[in-house]
Each structure stands twice: as structure tokens, then as C-alpha cells.
Amino acid sequence: MASSTTAQDAPSTAKTLIFDLPTRTLRLEASHPVPTPDHGKNEHLIRVRTTALCSGELEWPTLFPAAIFSENPDKQVTPGYDLAGVVVTSPPGSPFRPGSDIYARTRPSRPGNCREYTIARTEEMALKPQKLGWVDAATVPLSAITAWQALFQHAGVDGLCDSSAKDKKVLVTAAAGGVGVWLVQLASLAGLEVIAQVGSAENGEFVMELGASKTVNYKTTGLKQWTEEEGPVDIVIDLLGQKTLEDAWYCVKDAGVLISIVEPPEGRKPGQLESKNVKSLFFIMEPNGGQLAEVSKLLNEEKCRPVLDSV
């Protein structure tokens, strides 16, 4: 049984990054109170080593206040919901003992992890892959879990051992981006033929190294044109929305699947499109430590790798 460490192991205050909503400015507080974990909610106190940021997340408190502040009555906005760090205290029965190196995607309904000490819950956490350092580890959770859920929860691919996947094609837009690189790798590992939409020859070479079978350069070839030449695919996973999502409707087979993580596909369905029996859906990823643990196995086996932009 995991045990809680003493209060002496953590200071009472620590550096914390705060986003001030009225002025829309970030400030670093040198002596902000360290959060107190609620062991009844499976909460752990974590010493943060690294965190990664998501594009647009500073807009979330304004766009989605009910969701962002649902577990945050003090309305403290601290960014950075991807986390890699060390467990300081853990609730009884937790598989993550004090001293464990972990990583996680924590829920945006609580303050994030741009602070020296933070809170993570058992169901959000996984042991940090031994093959990864702190910096690379923080880049993984959001992107990898989103890709995992898109493929294995929503697209109908039955995990990495789905024998029927070998006969299927998946098109990934923005394939060289944060989520895209994980979709390319996971889909390739699952046996799908991966067509990756990119914006440069350099990115085309990059995604081919990750497992893509073909590439489409959107600067020279539109998705509709590509489909007319190559034929439709079984699954389209769109990471861009707007015009790209509209064109994606032409790429998916009848009885295929069209997924977007940006907006509902039905809102971008072309009016002149012939009737198709397509399963279309929009989803927002849910933090999931169990799925992250499966990703950890792949990383430790060096079957996939993270992609770091900058520090």
C-alpha cells in the first residue's frame, strides 16, 4: 500500500505561473501556496519536472468557463496540463508510491502544471517511460492519448492487434503536427496504410520515417483532387477543421469513418456531396492513465518516439 509522505517533504509555498484573466497577462508568483491533495479523490502531490503547453489553452477559461472552473472554485488559471514529475505524496492504495517518476495529462477543470508542485489523480497517471527524459516525457500525454482514442475508441480499429486493419487506409491531416505524428505511428503499428497530409517535402520525409505509406502536399494537391486520382479511404482523421474538414468529406468511403478533433464534421459537410453512409464525429480527448501506460510500453520498446518542438 502506498503511503503518504510527511509535510516536511514539500514546502508550504512554491513558484507558480498564473494567468490573470482581467488583464490577460501571465505572472510568476514566487511564493504561491502549494496545493493540498484530497486523498479521497485519488489525488497525489507531484513535484513537477516538466510541463508542455497546448495551442490556445489560455483562451479556454473565456470560451469554456463552466468546464474549466468546474473543479476550480478559486478560479486560479495555471496553464500546462501535460506533466512529468515525481510523486511526493500518494493516497492509500495508490500504485504510484512516493518517489515514483510519472507523467500524466491532468484535467483542465483544475489548475495546470506550470508550477513547482501540482496535483494529479490516479486515473490520469502512468509511470514515465524509462527510455524518456523529463523533457521528452512531457510532450507525450495529450497528443498520444488523443491519437489513441481517435483510432482505437472512435475509428473502429480494434487495438494494435486488429488483423482487419491491414486492409484499411487512413488519411491524417496535419500529419506532422503534435497529434498527427502519433496518429501516423500508432496507425502504422496497427497495420493500416497511412496517407499523411503535410505542407512541405521536408515534413513529407519526416512522416514517412514515422510510418506513413504516402503523403499529400496540400500546397500542390487538394484532398478532393487527390481522392479523384487515388480513390477514397476507410478512415479520415482531421486535425485542422474548416476547409480541410470540408474537403475531407470527399476522401472517405461510403460506410467509412470521418473524425475531427476540431469541430463537428456535419457542420462542414458540402451541400453538393452525394449521400454517403459515413460515421462522422467530433470528440475531445479524456485523460486516461491506462491508455498512457500502453503508450509507455511502446516507447520503452522503441516502437514509437515523441517529437519535441522547443524548450
Secondary structure, DSSP 8 states (H G I E B T S, - for coil): ------GGGS-SEEEEEEEETTTTEEEEEEEEE-----GGGTEEEEEEEEEE--TTGGGHHHH-HHHHTTT-TT-------EEEEEEEE--TT-SS-TT-EEEEE--TTS--S-BSEEEEEGGGEEE--TT--HHHHHTSHHHHHHHHHIIIIIS---STT-GGGGG-EEEETTTTSHHHHHHHHHHHHTT-EEEEEESSHHHHHHHHHHT-SEEEETTT--HHHHHHHH--EEEEEESS-HHHHHHHHHHEEEEEEEEESSS-GGGG--TTS-----EEEE------HHHHHHHHHHHHTTSS-------
